[in-house]
Every structure is written in structure tokens, then in C-alpha cells.
Amino acid sequence: MANNQGPQGNHDPAGSTQMFRAFVDESPQGRQQAPAPAGPRIGLIVGIVAAVAIVAAVAWLALK
């Protein structure tokens, strides 16, 4: 069995435990989350408007 760093304070020769803890404990203050891209939302709105226009045109032609 591997002798990993535990509560006993054994040294982790690879340093992976310390690096992992530093990564997990890192506060997200320095990072700013990028805003969601508006592309898919605009495409969805344009698609819905186009579908409504097509349905309206077909209904108008059917009732003419």
C-alpha cells in the first residue's frame, strides 16, 4: 500500500496532495466568469419569429 500524506503529517514526495489542496482551496475571487454568449439565444429568437411568420403566411394563404 502507498503511504500517502494523511493526518499524521507524512511528507508527500510528489507534492500532489499539496498541489491538489491548493487548487481546491483556491478562492474564485481572482477569476471572473465570462458572460454567456448571446449567439444561441438570438438564434433561438430569430427561429421562433421565423416559424411564427411562416405559420401566419400559410394560414393567410389558406384563408384567402
Secondary structure, DSSP 8 states (H G I E B T S, - for coil): ------TT----TT-HHHHHHHHHH--TTS-------SHHHHHHHHHHHHHHHHHHHHHHHHH-
